[in-house]
Amino acid sequence: MQNTIKNLEKNGFEVIEVNIKEEAFELAKSYIKDGLRIGMGGSTTVAQIGLLDYVTKKENITLFNQYEAGIDMAENLRRRREGILSDLYITGCNAITKNGELVNADGSGNRVAAQIFGPKKILLFVGKNKIVNNLEEGFARIKNVAAKKNIDRMNSKAIEMGKEPKYNDDNIANKFAYINGDEKGRTTIILINEELGY
C-alpha cells in the first residue's frame, strides 16, 4: 500500500489513506463547501460510504445529480455534461496500479472524461480491493469483476422498474481511460483500507 501511495504521489496525485469508510465520509464532508458546483460519476463506493445521500440532501450547493428519480434521459445527459464543468467532481476508480496509474472504464464516458479534463477538482474514493499489480491486471479487473457486477446491478434495477434488461459485456464498458499523472493538487484520492465498490 505505501509503495502504491508513493508512486501515486510521484505522478501528481494527492493521496489520503484512511482505515474505514466512516473516516472517508467525515473527510469527504470537508470538501463539500457552500456555493460549489458539484458533478458526480457512477460509483458504488461513493454510495457505500454515505456520501451520495449526503450531497443529494446538502443545501447551498449546486449538484448535477443524474440519479434523481423521475428525470428523463435528456435531463440526465444535460446534468452529466454540466458535471464535467463543475468545481468538484466526485467518483470512484475501477483500478489503481502499484505503479501509481488510474485505470477506468465507462459506458457513456462522462466519468472518465471528467477525470481527464474539465472539473477544477477531482475527489476519488477507492477501496483497497482496487489495487492491482499493473495495467494488464487493471483492465482484466474491469472486465472480469467490475463489469460483471455492474451488469447484474443495472439489469436487476431495470427489472425492478419494469424495463427490459439491456446491459451485457458488449455495452457496459466501452470507453476506457488510463491516467498516469495529473497536475499537482487537482486529483485527491481517498484510499480506504477496506474492500468497497466494484
Buried (B, 14 or more C-beta within 10 A) or exposed (E): EEEBBEBBBEBBBBBEBBEEBEBBBEBBEEBBEEEBBBBBBBBBBBBBBBBBEBBEEBEEBEBBBBEEEEBEEEEBBBBBBBBBBBBBBBBBBBBBBBBBBBBBBBBBBBBBBBBEEBBEBBBBBBBBBBBBEBBEBBBBBBBEBBBBBBBEEBBEEBEEEEEEEEBEEEEBBEBBBBBBBBEEEBBBBBBBBBEBBB
